[in-house]
Amino acid sequence: MNSESDYIKTVFGLKLKQQRQKKNWSLQDLATKTGLSKSYLNEIENGKKYPKHDKIIQLSESLNCTFDDLVSTKLDKSLAPFNEILQSDFFKEIPLELFGINKNNLISIISDAPKKVTAFINALIEISQNYNLGKERFYFAVLRSFQELYDNYFPEIEDKALQFAQENKVEIGKNLQSDIIENILSEKFNYKIQSENFEEYGTLDNLRSLFIPEKKLLLLNKKLERDQKTFILSKEIGFNVLELKNRPNTYSWLDFGSFEEILNNFYASYFAGALLISKQKIIRKTSEFFFQNEWNPQNFESLIEKFTNSPETFYYRLTNLLSSELGIKDLFYLCLVKKKNSDKIQILKELHLNHQQAPHANATNEQYCRRWIAVKNLHDLTENETLTDAQISHYKDQGFSYLVISTSQKNPFSDGSNRSYCLGILLNAQTIKKINFIKSSTLKTINVGVTCESCSIADCEVRQAPAVRLEKEHFNLNMKSAIEKIKKGCEAER
């Protein structure tokens, strides 16, 4: 809830509704007996209004309950579970209006069956705890859902970035110099910016930047490459232009105080991407690339280099625009990481547009398919600083195929860890028409799974674990089939 006042109004509304329902009265019945309008009573029950003293007396007399029965914020046993929901971080921090959800309507739904709804929410919490889904991961999952709801395209931020560029006479794109952005931050927003040798502070070696709001001081890691520095400075511009007050002060994340910080960090990052990669240019050049008849990894790397030295920024920018501008609706983006001296692959970031696509992260420590092009790139990235390739990944168990393009590179800020960025486009009648090189002889089709534990590819040469989850599913199906045979046999004997 937004404040103590909101909480008090909500609890009063719940209690009024409970007393009314005990008598099996409709809102119109209560309106008739009290002389108060039905619309006014509805607003009270939905927590929008709190009645004056004389109106409360009027309500209590009509409902044959005490004044305290209505005004006390102590909830009885039947409504006690609702208090957990009202006081939870979910209601305090998640801006439900982002998803088109009216909080008062949601409260009304929950109040109809508080025990059942609370039991459901508690079940979700228990599941999240069992699968190691902490508060941070939960909030990032909410953010991803929000992005996916809007196809990860936010035209108002695109417009703000364009307006900023025009007003400050800066050129959107790769040639945008960090010193230009730095001057704007200093002169227009009173920033103090300085480079810092974070290595002197031990564990801060991997920190890219630190913002000290009291002094408007931005400290930048001396190890930053030019594009990394420009992105961070552009992101600071985004915080200011979009007037985002509640924000994280470190990059990368160390901690966060609320969901609003995560959301504002996303908005500022989106603004930076729009400022660094021109929407019109990337749409035009990507369309030209898709019209090529042959897949060539060097051509894709050249496409990236036209816009940025950061493959991550390029791949993510495509997720903003492929759906909204080129009509490629079904796609996924993954960022995978392989730490030094480890074979374990982790999915660091993911995004699915239109619906949940086949490859996705899991928190059960299962082994991701070694046939994914992004995973193969990570293992092959021993001599090369950057490696790009593509394949058609056919998910045999689901019956889907994707064009998957991946670029892997070493990450200087993670003690020798490597990262793979990949974009997957679902192959259907629409996308096949838009991408000419789908039938290229240089593009191999590979049967893949999601994790080894759930994969049915019998002759996989890179399997890391037995298909235990799949075997369990088959066992259960065989059990059900055997039971059906017994039932049919018994019916035939009758």
N, C-alpha and C positions, 0 to 999 in steps of 0.2 A: 504494500500500500504506500501511497505517496506521503501520508502524514498520520499523526495520531487522530486528527479530526476525521480523516477518511475511514480509519478503522472503526471509530465510534459510530459513525453513520451506517457503516456496513453491518456492524453487529446489531444495531437497533433495527435495521431493516429485516435482518434474519429473524430476530425475535418476534417482530410484528407478524411476519409471514407464518412463523411457527404457531403462534397463538390463533391466527385466523384459520389455518389448516386444521387445528385441533377441533374446531367447531364445524369443519367442512363448509366454510363460507367461501364464496368467490369474492374477488375484489369489489364487484358490484354490490354484493350483500353487505360488506363492511362499509361501503360508501353510503348505502341507504340507511344503515343503523347509526352512523356517526354524523351524517350530513356533510362529510368531506368528499371532495371530488375523487372519482376513480383514478384520474391521471395523477393527482397529487399523492394519493396512497401508493400508486405504482412507483413513483419516484422515490418515496420513502423506503419501500421494500427493496429497491435496487441500489440503495446507498447513496442516492444523489442529494437527498434533502434530509434534514433533521428537524422534526416538528418543534414548535414552541411548547412551553410548559402546559398551557391550557389545552392544547391539542392532544398532548400525551395523556392528560387526565381523561379527556373525552374518549380516547381510544381504549384506555384501560377499563373504564366503566362499561363500555359497549362489549368488550371482550371478556368481562368478568375476571380480570386479573389485576394484580397490584401495579402501582406506579413503578416500583422497583423491578418487577418482572420484566418490564420493557427497557428501563434505562440502565440497568446494571450491565457492565461489560463482561461479567462472568457468564460463561456459556454452560448450559446444562449438559448432561451426558450425551444426549442425542446430537448436539451441535459441537461438542468438544473437538471432534476430529477436524472440524472446519477451521478452528483456530490455528492448527498446524499449517494449513494451507495459506491462510491470511497473513501469517507472520513469516512465511518462508521466503527465501531469497527469490524464488520464482516470481512471486507477486510483487516483491519490493523492487526488483531490478529489471526483469524482462519486459521491454516495451511491447506489450501484446498488440498495440495498434499497428506496429510494423507488419503484422501478419493479417491485418484487417479484422482483428478480434476485439470486440467491445468488452472491456473488463467487467462492466456491470452485468452484461448478459451472461458472461462466464460464471460470475458469482451466483447468478440466479439458477443456472444449471446445476452448479455444485450444491447449492443449498437444498435442492429438491431431494438429493440423496447423499448427504455429507459422508456417511460411513462408507458407502460403496465407492465414492469418488476418492476418498482418502485412502482406502484400501488399494485402489488402482494406482494412485500416485506412489504410495509406499512400495508397491510391487516394482514399479519402475526404478525407484531409488535403490531397492535391494539388488535389482538386476545390474544397475550401473556400478554399484559397489563391488559386486562379484566379478564384474568384467573390468574392474579398475578404471571406471569412468568417473574421475574426480570432478570437482566443480569447474576447473579450468576447461577440461575436455567437454563437459556438458555445455558450457557457454560457447565454445567454439563450434559445437554441433548446432546450436541455435543460430549462430551467425551464418554457418553454411546453408542452413535451411532458408534463412532470409535471402541470401544471395541467389539461391536456386529458384526461389519464388519469383524473383525479378530477372531471371536469366543472366544474373550478374551484370546487368547493364543499368546504369543510373544516369540518364540524360541530363538531369539537373546539375550533376557534378561535372559532366563533360562540358556543359555550357559555362559553368563557373571557371573552369580551367582555360577555356577559350577566351572568355572575357578578361581574365587576369592577363593572359599573354598579350592581348590587344592593348589593354590599358597601359601595360608596362613596356610595350614594344619589344617583347622577346619572341624569338622564333621557337615554336613547338617542334621538338625533334631531337635527334642525336647531337646536333651542333649547339644545343643549349649548354652554355658554359657554367660550371659551378660557381665561378667568381661573380657572374651576373646575379645568380640567385642569392649568393651570399651578400652582395651589396644591397639587394632589395630587403632582405631580412634585417640587415643592420640599419639601413636608412628609414625604411617604412615601418618596421615593427620593433625597432630598438633592441635588436639582438646583439649579444656579444658572442663571437664565434672564435674558437681556438682549437688547434690540434693538441692532442694529448697522447703521451706514451703510456697506454694502459698496461703495458707489460710490467711496469714498475709496481703494479698493484696485484700481481699474481693472478688470481682467478678472473680478473677483469680483462685479461688478454683477448678474449673472444668477443668482448663488448664492442659494438660498432659506434654507439653514441650515447651520450648522457645529457639530458636537459635539466637544468636547475632553474625552475620557474621563478623563484624569489629574485634571482639576479638576471633572468632572461639570458642565461649563459648556456650555450650549446658546445659541449666538448665532443670532438670528433677523433676517433682512433686514427693514429698516424698510418696504420696499415691499410686504410681504406684505398681502394682503387678509385679512379676518376668517376666512373659510372655509379659506384656505390655511394660516393660522397654526394653526387648530384641528386641521386634519389632521396637521400636523407634530407637534404636541404629543401628539395621540392615538397617533401612530405611536411616539413615544418611550415612551408608556405600554405599548404593545404589546411593545417590546423588553424591558421590565422584567417585565411580567406573564408573558410567555412564556419568560422567562429566556434570551434570545438574546444570547450574549456576543460572538460573532464577527459584526461588523456594519460597514456603511459609516458614515463619520462626516460625509459631506456629502450634501446634497440640493439639486440633482440630482447624479447620478453624476459623479465626476471620475476615479476609479480604483477598482479592487477587488483584493483579495489572494487570494481563493479563491471557489470556487463556493458554499461555505457562506455567505459574506457575501451573495451574490445571493439565495440561498434564504431566509435569515433576514430580509432586507429585504422580500421578498415576504410572509412570514408577518406581520411587523409592519404592513405596509400593509393586509393583509387584516383584521387586528384593528381597525385604525383605521376602515376602511370599515364593519365590523360595529358599531362603537361610534357612528358618525355617522349611519347609516341603518338604522332598525329593520327587521329581516327581516319580521316579521308585517305591519307597516304598508305596506311597499313591495309586498309580494305582494298585499295586498288592493286597494290603489289602482291597481296596474298591471293587475290583473284587471278592475277596473271600467273602466279606460281601454280595454282590449281589447274590452269589450262594447259600446262606442259604435258607432253605425251609420255615422258619417262621420269621415273623417280630417280633423283640424283641428290645424295646427301650434301654434296658441296653446294648445290644450288640453294638448299634450304639454309645452310649456314651463311651463305651470302645474303639471303633474305633477312636473316636475323641481324647481320652486320650493318645492313642499311639503316637500321633503327636503333640499335643498342649493342653494347658489348656484354650485356647481361642476358643470357638465354632465359633465365627465370622471368625477367620482366617482360620479355617478348611473348613467351608462352602464355603467361597470365593475361597479358593484354588481349590475346586472341580470344580468351574466354569471355571478355567483355563484348566482343563485336561479331564473332562468327554467327551467333544465333540471331542477334538483333538486326545485323546488316546483310549477312549473306544467307540467311535462312537455314543454316545448319543447326538444327535444334538439339539433336541428341549427341552429347559429347561429354567427355570427362577430362579432368586435369589431375595429374598426380605429381607430387614431388617426393622422390624416394631418396633415402640416405643409407650409405654403407660406411660404418665407422672403421677407422684404421685398425688393422690386425683383427678384423672380425668378419665372418661370413654372413652375419645377421643383417637382413634388409628390413628397414622400417619405412612406413609411409608417414611422411612429415606433414604433408598438406594434401587435401583432396577436394574436388568440386565436381558435382554431377549436375548437368543441365537437362531439363525436361523430365527425367525420372532417374531413379538409382540405376546406374549403368553396371555392367558385369563386374569389372575389377573394383574392389573397394577395400578400405582399411578394416582391420579387425583387431580386437584387444585380447585375443585368446592365445597369442604367441604361436600361431600357426605359421607355417612356412609359405611365403608367397611364391607363386609359380616362377621357376627359374627360366621358363621359356618366354616370359615377357621381354620385350626388346629393351625396356628400361633397365631391367635386372641384368640382362646379358651385357649391356653397355657398362654397367657398374663394375662387373667382374673383368671386363676387357680393358678397363681404363687404368692400365699399368704404365704404359709408356706415353700415352697421349694426354695432353692437357684438356682437350675437348673431343668428344666423339658423338657423332650424329648418325642415326640410322632409322629405318622404318620397317614395318612388316604389317601384314594383314593377320590379326589375331582372331582365330576362330574358336569361340567358346563352345566346345562340343556339347557339353552338358546343357547349356542354355539355348544353343542354336543360333547365337548371334555372332556376327563378325564385325570387327572394327579396323579401320586404318589407324595405326598407332605410330606416331612420330616421336622420337625421343632424342634428347641431347643430354650428355653427361659431362661433368667437369669436376675438377678438384675444388674443394672449398677451403680457401686460405684461413677462414675463421673458425675451423672446427678440428684443429689438430690433425690435419691430413685426411679427414673424412671426404668421401665423394658423394656427389648428388646427381640424380637423374631427374630431368623434367620431361614429362610426356603428355601428349595430347592425343586422345582417342576419339575418333569420329565413327559413329554407328553407320554401317553400310546398309542403306536402303535405297529405294528407287530414286529418291530426291538427291541424296548425297552422291550417288554414283554418277548422276548427270552433271554434278558440279565439279567433280574431280577427275580430270582426264587420265591421269597416270595410274588409276586404280588397276588397270590391266597391264601395267608395265612389267616386262620380263625381269626387271631388277627388284621387284617387290614380291617377296615370298609369303605364302600363306602357311601359318604355323598353328597347329592345334594347341590350345593353352587351357589352363584352368585358373581358378582364383587362388586356392591354397592346395598344397599337396594332400592335406588331410581330407579334402572334399573332392578330389579330382579322380575321374574315371579313366584317364589315359593309362592303359596297361603297360605299354612298352616305353615309358618315359625314361630317357637316359640321364636326366638330371633330377630325378625325384629325390627330395630331401627327407621325406617322412611317409609312412604308409597311409593309405586312404582310410583312416580309422573312422572318420565321421561318415564317409560314404558307405563303408561296410556296415556301420550301425543302422543307417537308413535302409539298406538292402535287407538286413536281418529283420527289421521291423516289418517291411513289406512282405517278406516271405512268411512271417508269422501270421500276418493278416490274411494272406492268400490261403494258408493252411487252414485257418479258422473258417474261412468261407467255404472251403471244400467239405469240412466236417458238417457245417450247417446244411449244405446242399444234400449231403449223404443222408442226414437225419430226416430231411424233408421227403426224400425219395422213398424211405422205408415206411412212411406213414400210409 
